[in-house]
Amino acid sequence: MWHGREALLVAITGDLDLDNVAPLDETLRKAAEDGVARVVVDLSAVTFADSAAVNVLLQAHTALGPALRLATPSAVLERLFTLTGLDTVLPLHDSVTKALDAEPSAPLGTDGGDREG
């Protein structure tokens, strides 16, 4: 189990699109600026996502590096990530607990997460 100095858990519900992705973007940017050791985004309750949401997640992945962990993507996001190939790029985990406990030095993406490729 990982025991670090801090972790931020962000739970997203409903639609994640151009009209409402700004708070997530701001939260993830602030976490990167503050050097938060772990940022876990729980995506289990996302009902819709568009390219704006994908862009925010990709920018966060670049800014946060191994600190970013995406947990339990909803069926909508699973499909989006698979169709776009992002399931091999983004740090996806099957649960919030697994995302928190994953080793920071592990490679990100399908091979470094705990998901079957």
C-alpha positions in Angstrom: 0.0 0.0 0.0 1.2 3.5 -0.9 1.9 5.9 2.0 2.7 9.3 0.6 2.6 12.8 1.9 -0.7 13.7 0.2 -3.4 12.7 -2.3 -6.2 14.5 -4.0 -9.4 12.6 -4.9 -11.6 14.2 -7.5 -15.0 12.5 -8.2 -16.8 13.5 -11.4 -20.5 13.0 -12.0 -22.7 13.6 -15.0 -21.6 15.1 -18.2 -18.0 16.1 -18.7 -18.0 18.5 -21.7 -17.1 21.9 -23.0 -19.9 23.5 -20.9 -18.7 22.1 -17.5 -15.1 20.8 -17.8 -13.5 24.1 -16.5 -13.7 23.2 -12.8 -11.9 19.9 -13.4 -9.3 21.7 -15.5 -8.7 24.3 -12.8 -8.5 21.6 -10.1 -5.9 19.5 -12.0 -3.9 22.6 -13.0 -3.7 23.7 -9.3 -2.7 20.2 -8.2 0.1 20.3 -10.8 1.2 23.7 -9.6 1.1 22.6 -6.0 3.1 19.4 -6.6 0.4 17.1 -5.3 1.9 13.6 -5.0 -1.2 11.7 -6.1 -4.2 12.9 -8.0 -6.9 10.3 -8.5 -9.9 11.2 -10.7 -12.9 8.9 -10.1 -14.7 8.7 -13.5 -17.2 6.0 -12.5 -20.2 8.4 -12.7 -19.4 10.2 -15.9 -22.4 9.9 -18.3 -21.0 11.8 -21.3 -17.6 13.2 -22.4 -16.5 15.2 -25.4 -13.2 16.3 -26.9 -12.9 19.1 -24.3 -12.9 16.5 -21.5 -10.3 14.4 -23.4 -8.1 17.5 -23.9 -8.2 18.3 -20.2 -7.3 14.8 -19.2 -4.4 14.7 -21.7 -3.1 18.1 -20.5 -3.3 16.9 -16.9 -1.4 13.7 -17.9 1.3 15.9 -19.3 1.4 18.3 -16.4 1.1 15.8 -13.5 2.9 12.8 -15.0 2.9 9.8 -12.8 0.9 11.7 -10.1 -2.2 11.4 -12.2 -4.4 8.3 -11.9 -7.8 7.8 -13.5 -10.0 5.4 -11.7 -13.0 3.3 -12.7 -13.9 5.0 -16.0 -17.6 4.6 -16.8 -18.8 2.5 -19.7 -19.1 5.7 -21.8 -15.4 6.6 -21.0 -14.3 3.1 -21.5 -15.7 3.2 -25.0 -14.2 6.6 -25.7 -10.8 5.7 -24.4 -10.8 2.4 -26.4 -11.9 4.0 -29.7 -9.3 6.8 -29.5 -6.5 4.6 -28.2 -6.3 6.6 -25.0 -6.6 3.4 -23.0 -3.0 2.8 -23.8 -1.9 6.3 -23.0 -3.8 7.4 -19.9 -3.1 5.9 -16.4 -6.3 3.9 -15.9 -7.1 1.8 -12.8 -10.0 -0.5 -11.9 -10.7 1.2 -8.6 -9.8 4.2 -6.5 -7.9 2.1 -4.1 -5.8 0.5 -6.8 -5.1 4.0 -8.2 -4.0 5.3 -4.8 -1.9 2.2 -4.1 -0.2 2.0 -7.6 3.6 2.5 -7.5 4.6 5.9 -8.8 7.6 4.4 -10.7 5.4 2.0 -12.6 4.9 2.8 -16.3 1.6 4.5 -17.1 -1.1 3.2 -19.4 -2.3 -0.3 -20.0 1.0 -2.0 -19.0 1.5 0.0 -15.9 -2.1 0.1 -14.6 -4.0 -2.8 -13.3 -6.2 -3.3 -16.4 -6.1 -6.0 -18.9 -4.9 -4.9 -22.3 
